[in-house]
């Protein structure tokens, strides 16, 4: 099987009401893609699909490295966007909590003013992934500094920062399915 491709411009989102349990990660993808993924899983080929394309994990091992990594991307693409008060790996974050929405916006009262602080938290699941997947998650979260909703402008921004964004989001979701089934293979 070749590369699983997903092009939102050509393939409209379809709601699939009956999903295999593992496909909670793919709830908004078209049914034909779900069928393809299902047959890959049945044939035991999902791990190979992933490891052939993404053989190595990244080495961004701690919060300090993560901060450098995130700020490099932010400074390149979103210099004028609001600052990030905190950048960290978070072991309490569930990866599928609101799909890929791993961002948190903390509102704190400082004096008389209500201030919103932007925090960028990445689930620790992404400590042991290829750099491409971490890149995708970080781009997704940074795009939320400008667009809170998952709308067209949001995905345009993601693609500007990372042209392969849609492919990488799909492949990241496949990785999460594989990890849930058999554990991570980038240890
Ligand atoms: Zn999001």
Boltz pocket constraint, residues with backbone or C-beta under 6 A from the ligand:
constraints:
  - pocket:
      binder: B
      contacts: [[A, 98], [A, 100], [A, 101], [A, 102], [A, 140], [A, 144], [A, 148], [A, 150]]
      max_distance: 6.0
